[in-house]
Amino acid sequence: MDRPGKFEHHQYLGGKRTEVVYDLDAIGPEDEHLIEDLLEAETFLCFGPDTLAEARNRGYRLFAKQRRTVDA
């Protein structure tokens, strides 16, 4: 997935409602609608620094499908 315009320099985007973080570089085409929904509803945030560790520090967990690739 191409990174959304406002987030072209960010890899991780979190959903405020679910506290799930998505790796924009690793999201599959079948799940791109999740990012589009977040952007449309304006219920997202990015992290500074833009790292998975910072997202986890704020209580976010990695999207389940992406967790398998990180843990492997």
PELINZI-V548885 format. One line per field, one symbol per residue. phi: phi as a letter, one per 20 degrees, with the letter a starting at -180 (. if undefined). psi: psi as a letter, one per 20 degrees, with the letter a starting at -180 (. if undefined). burial: b if it has 24 or more other C-alpha atoms within 12 Angstrom, else e. A space follows every 10 residues. Layout:
phi = ???
psi = ???
burial = ???
This chain:
phi = .ffggfdfdc edcdeffdld ddeffdfegf dfffffffff eldcbdccfe cffffffene dfggfeffff ff
psi = pqqqgikijp hppqphhilp qpohijpqhi jhhgghgggg illrqrqoqm qhghghhjjq qqpghhhhhg i.
burial = eeeeeeeeeb bbbbbeeebb bbbbebbeee eeebbbebee eeebbbbeeb bbeebeeeeb bbbeeeeeee ee
